[in-house]
């Protein structure tokens, strides 16, 4: 119980960071319009891939087995990265599980913010590109990134329910904040890399995050002062 309460407090402390990420994405979107980033080849290709999967997800039978495979593989990979051993690995179209000798929030929640198929796609592309330059085919890279990122987000959203043991085990509020925080961070990094402007996004992010924490601190102090005055008034 104490651990979950501690995670709840951590989640609250991370909320201004989430707000900073959202604020940064909004500002980056506004900055992209004047310079025509929305018309750039990478954005068009990425957007086409993203929308393509959304349409597939809505109108065609869902590839649950493929999602579960990626989900459980990410669990297993996170466990091995954490120094754990995976003793069982099961995947079916109705669900799956792994057995490992180590459990923590990173292992439990990683499938919800690690776009594993997008990472595999990038890895395959870089491997082929090392031997056979694929510069002329980069729109396909961006299309695939959009497709697999959309795959990750749509299934992640559909799996966010109260019966999900990955979430209940870590606490729903903590899990939700971590998943949102990490997914927003991944989107920020991806868009910054594709737009070739990491410094702009980094500076905006640091500035807005500082503002969010400053505002939060001020509001906490105001609330504490109000509570103290109310207590004094009540006891006079």
PLY file of the C-alpha trace (Angstrom):
ply
format ascii 1.0
element vertex 236
property float x
property float y
property float z
element edge 235
property int vertex1
property int vertex2
end_header
0.00 0.00 0.00
2.83 2.40 0.88
4.54 1.74 -2.46
1.36 2.55 -4.41
0.85 5.72 -2.37
4.46 6.74 -3.12
3.85 6.11 -6.83
0.70 8.23 -6.59
2.78 11.12 -5.21
5.37 10.62 -7.96
2.58 10.74 -10.54
1.35 14.05 -9.13
4.90 15.43 -9.22
5.20 14.45 -12.88
2.00 16.17 -14.02
3.70 19.56 -14.66
6.23 17.70 -16.82
3.36 16.24 -18.87
1.87 19.73 -19.20
5.25 21.00 -20.41
5.33 18.31 -23.10
1.83 19.15 -24.32
2.64 22.87 -24.35
5.81 22.14 -26.32
3.93 20.10 -28.93
1.42 22.93 -29.37
4.20 25.49 -29.82
6.09 23.26 -32.26
2.90 22.89 -34.26
2.46 26.65 -34.41
6.12 27.14 -35.38
5.86 24.56 -38.16
3.11 26.36 -40.06
5.06 29.50 -41.15
8.06 27.49 -42.39
5.92 24.98 -44.24
6.89 21.87 -42.25
3.40 20.47 -42.81
4.21 20.35 -46.54
7.59 18.68 -46.06
8.02 15.24 -47.67
8.68 13.54 -44.33
5.52 14.91 -42.77
3.31 13.98 -45.73
4.71 10.43 -45.82
4.52 10.00 -42.05
0.96 11.35 -41.96
-0.11 9.09 -44.81
1.23 6.04 -42.97
-0.39 7.13 -39.71
-3.82 7.68 -41.28
-3.55 4.44 -43.28
-3.26 2.39 -40.12
-6.11 4.29 -38.41
-8.36 3.34 -41.33
-7.17 -0.28 -41.21
-7.76 -0.37 -37.45
-11.31 0.97 -37.82
-12.55 -0.89 -40.88
-10.63 -4.19 -41.01
-10.35 -7.10 -38.53
-7.85 -6.28 -35.81
-4.53 -8.12 -35.84
-4.60 -8.94 -32.13
-2.06 -11.76 -32.36
0.50 -9.42 -33.90
-0.11 -6.81 -31.21
0.09 -9.37 -28.39
3.35 -10.69 -29.84
4.89 -7.21 -29.78
3.41 -6.51 -26.35
4.84 -9.63 -24.71
8.14 -9.31 -26.56
8.51 -5.80 -25.13
7.78 -7.13 -21.63
10.46 -9.79 -22.13
12.99 -7.34 -23.57
12.42 -4.91 -20.69
12.89 -7.75 -18.20
16.18 -8.81 -19.79
17.41 -5.20 -19.92
16.61 -5.01 -16.20
18.76 -8.08 -15.56
15.90 -10.55 -15.25
15.46 -13.97 -16.83
12.43 -14.92 -18.92
11.32 -18.49 -18.24
8.05 -18.57 -20.22
6.61 -16.71 -23.19
3.04 -17.24 -24.40
1.16 -15.44 -27.18
-2.38 -16.02 -28.47
-4.93 -13.84 -30.23
-6.81 -13.55 -26.91
-3.83 -12.51 -24.83
-0.45 -13.60 -23.57
2.01 -13.50 -20.73
5.62 -13.95 -19.78
7.20 -15.34 -16.64
10.25 -13.56 -15.27
12.14 -13.43 -12.00
12.06 -9.65 -11.90
9.10 -7.24 -11.81
9.09 -3.43 -11.79
7.19 -0.54 -13.35
9.49 -0.45 -16.38
8.81 -4.10 -17.20
5.07 -3.81 -16.54
4.41 -0.61 -18.48
7.02 -0.62 -21.27
4.69 -2.08 -23.96
2.42 0.94 -23.52
5.08 3.50 -24.41
7.70 1.59 -26.43
6.59 1.45 -30.10
8.39 -1.84 -30.65
7.43 -2.37 -34.31
8.47 1.17 -35.19
11.85 0.52 -33.57
12.20 -2.78 -35.44
11.32 -0.95 -38.67
14.03 1.66 -38.03
16.54 -1.07 -37.18
15.82 -2.98 -40.39
16.03 0.20 -42.45
19.38 1.23 -40.96
20.76 -2.29 -41.49
19.82 -2.36 -45.17
20.89 1.26 -45.63
24.35 0.40 -44.28
24.94 -1.97 -47.20
22.65 -0.46 -49.84
22.00 3.31 -49.46
18.27 4.00 -49.38
18.28 7.79 -49.43
16.05 7.91 -52.52
13.49 5.70 -50.75
13.18 7.73 -47.54
9.44 8.45 -48.02
8.92 4.70 -47.47
10.84 4.98 -44.19
8.59 7.81 -43.02
5.44 6.04 -44.21
6.42 2.93 -42.26
7.19 5.00 -39.16
3.75 6.60 -39.32
2.07 3.23 -39.89
3.80 1.45 -37.00
3.51 4.43 -34.63
-0.20 4.55 -35.34
-0.35 0.78 -34.73
1.25 1.34 -31.33
-1.01 4.24 -30.30
-4.30 2.72 -31.44
-3.73 -0.60 -29.72
-2.28 1.06 -26.62
-5.39 3.22 -26.29
-7.69 0.23 -26.81
-5.86 -1.74 -24.10
-6.21 0.98 -21.45
-9.03 -0.43 -19.32
-9.59 -1.24 -15.64
-9.21 -5.00 -16.17
-5.65 -4.58 -17.43
-3.45 -6.13 -14.74
-0.34 -4.28 -15.97
-2.03 -1.03 -14.95
-3.74 -2.13 -11.74
-0.51 -3.67 -10.45
1.33 -0.34 -10.68
-1.65 1.85 -9.79
-3.96 3.37 -12.39
-2.95 7.00 -11.85
0.79 6.26 -11.81
0.45 4.03 -14.88
-1.60 6.59 -16.78
0.80 9.45 -16.06
3.90 7.38 -16.97
2.33 6.10 -20.19
1.23 9.58 -21.25
4.57 11.12 -20.24
6.67 8.60 -22.14
4.50 8.57 -25.27
4.56 12.37 -25.47
8.33 12.34 -24.99
8.71 9.79 -27.78
6.58 11.92 -30.13
8.62 15.02 -29.28
11.90 13.24 -29.98
10.60 11.68 -33.20
9.23 14.93 -34.64
12.39 16.81 -33.63
14.62 14.26 -35.37
12.49 14.19 -38.52
12.38 18.00 -38.64
16.16 18.15 -37.99
15.75 20.63 -35.13
16.42 19.00 -31.76
17.71 22.21 -30.17
14.50 24.17 -30.79
12.29 21.48 -29.29
14.67 21.01 -26.35
14.78 24.71 -25.51
11.01 25.09 -25.76
10.48 22.00 -23.64
12.83 23.14 -20.88
11.29 26.61 -20.87
7.69 25.41 -20.66
8.47 22.70 -18.12
10.13 25.30 -15.90
7.06 27.52 -16.25
4.72 24.66 -15.35
6.66 23.72 -12.23
6.97 27.37 -11.22
3.22 27.88 -11.57
2.53 24.64 -9.67
4.86 25.66 -6.85
3.24 29.09 -6.59
-0.26 27.57 -6.47
0.80 25.11 -3.76
2.21 27.97 -1.70
-0.96 30.01 -2.19
-3.09 27.04 -1.20
-0.99 26.41 1.90
-1.21 30.08 2.91
-4.99 30.07 2.40
-5.32 26.90 4.49
-3.17 28.37 7.25
-5.22 31.58 7.34
-8.48 29.61 7.34
-7.27 27.49 10.25
-6.20 30.56 12.25
-9.52 32.31 11.59
-11.46 29.23 12.67
-9.52 28.95 15.95
-9.64 32.63 16.98
0 1
1 2
2 3
3 4
4 5
5 6
6 7
7 8
8 9
9 10
10 11
11 12
12 13
13 14
14 15
15 16
16 17
17 18
18 19
19 20
20 21
21 22
22 23
23 24
24 25
25 26
26 27
27 28
28 29
29 30
30 31
31 32
32 33
33 34
34 35
35 36
36 37
37 38
38 39
39 40
40 41
41 42
42 43
43 44
44 45
45 46
46 47
47 48
48 49
49 50
50 51
51 52
52 53
53 54
54 55
55 56
56 57
57 58
58 59
59 60
60 61
61 62
62 63
63 64
64 65
65 66
66 67
67 68
68 69
69 70
70 71
71 72
72 73
73 74
74 75
75 76
76 77
77 78
78 79
79 80
80 81
81 82
82 83
83 84
84 85
85 86
86 87
87 88
88 89
89 90
90 91
91 92
92 93
93 94
94 95
95 96
96 97
97 98
98 99
99 100
100 101
101 102
102 103
103 104
104 105
105 106
106 107
107 108
108 109
109 110
110 111
111 112
112 113
113 114
114 115
115 116
116 117
117 118
118 119
119 120
120 121
121 122
122 123
123 124
124 125
125 126
126 127
127 128
128 129
129 130
130 131
131 132
132 133
133 134
134 135
135 136
136 137
137 138
138 139
139 140
140 141
141 142
142 143
143 144
144 145
145 146
146 147
147 148
148 149
149 150
150 151
151 152
152 153
153 154
154 155
155 156
156 157
157 158
158 159
159 160
160 161
161 162
162 163
163 164
164 165
165 166
166 167
167 168
168 169
169 170
170 171
171 172
172 173
173 174
174 175
175 176
176 177
177 178
178 179
179 180
180 181
181 182
182 183
183 184
184 185
185 186
186 187
187 188
188 189
189 190
190 191
191 192
192 193
193 194
194 195
195 196
196 197
197 198
198 199
199 200
200 201
201 202
202 203
203 204
204 205
205 206
206 207
207 208
208 209
209 210
210 211
211 212
212 213
213 214
214 215
215 216
216 217
217 218
218 219
219 220
220 221
221 222
222 223
223 224
224 225
225 226
226 227
227 228
228 229
229 230
230 231
231 232
232 233
233 234
234 235
